[in-house]
Amino acid sequence: MPTEKATALVLRTVEFSETSVVATLMTREFGKLGVLAKGARRLKSPFESALDLLSLCRIVFVRKSSEALDLLTEAKLVRRFRPAGRDLSSLYAGYYVAEFLLEMTDEYDPHPELFDLADQTLAALSAGENVAKRVARFELLGLRLLGHLPSLDSCVECGTELNLSGQAAFSLGGGVLCHKCREGKKQVVVVDAGVLKTMQQLANPQGHSWQRLETDRRVMGQLRGVMNNYITHLLGKRPKLHRYLASLETGC
């Protein structure tokens, strides 16, 4: 059986036996995968603290050809996730990054740019950067990379480019709607144009202008509501960490 090397983020660990754990990892090279880490719960574990939640590590694993879990043989810690200060919002935001990756990706479907984005986001949260803005940036760029970014400037139904002003209709099925296409549509929310413009800036992969973006509590509150509803619609269920993200609107 082949041995593989990869860079990984630890998304989840579950006790498997008195001495072992099953870990779900997001790797840059292979995407998401589940591994069995034998001996990980021993006092002198061969993996030390490399399997702490949200840690960045270098791993070696044996890739199984059947449906059995891959076998983790080596894990060396590169960086721990240490939330800035005593504010729980950074911690919850980090947990949400893990949940997003768990729910939005498939096993052995590599997305190296998404991996890099997640790694950069966790590092920024550890450095004390604006939590609300970083989470929204991660979500929107992540959705873009996965092909799920909602339409933010043209009608998702007819393609008409919209002149955003005042308020606009946003379909949870795909993005903004023109007045004509809005008629008869269900699962539509009304959003201030300023919120959509903020989302456009945060979703732009080019440049750093989004870092200078100044927003108020009302805008970020609406943006958080739109993102929570849109991602819930995509998944068909509400992510567990959404209940803890409401406080992020104050981190502007």
Secondary structure as GFF3:
##gff-version 3
##sequence-region A 1 252
A	DSSP	beta_strand	3	15	.	.	.	ID=ss1
A	DSSP	beta_strand	21	27	.	.	.	ID=ss2
A	DSSP	beta_strand	31	37	.	.	.	ID=ss3
A	DSSP	beta_strand	56	62	.	.	.	ID=ss4
A	DSSP	beta_strand	70	79	.	.	.	ID=ss5
A	DSSP	alpha_helix	88	104	.	.	.	ID=ss6
A	DSSP	alpha_helix	112	126	.	.	.	ID=ss7
A	DSSP	alpha_helix	131	146	.	.	.	ID=ss8
A	DSSP	beta_strand	167	171	.	.	.	ID=ss9
A	DSSP	beta_strand	175	177	.	.	.	ID=ss10
A	DSSP	alpha_helix	179	182	.	.	.	ID=ss11
A	DSSP	beta_strand	188	192	.	.	.	ID=ss12
A	DSSP	alpha_helix	193	203	.	.	.	ID=ss13
A	DSSP	three_ten_helix	209	212	.	.	.	ID=ss14
A	DSSP	alpha_helix	217	235	.	.	.	ID=ss15
A	DSSP	three_ten_helix	240	244	.	.	.	ID=ss16
A	DSSP	three_ten_helix	246	250	.	.	.	ID=ss17
###
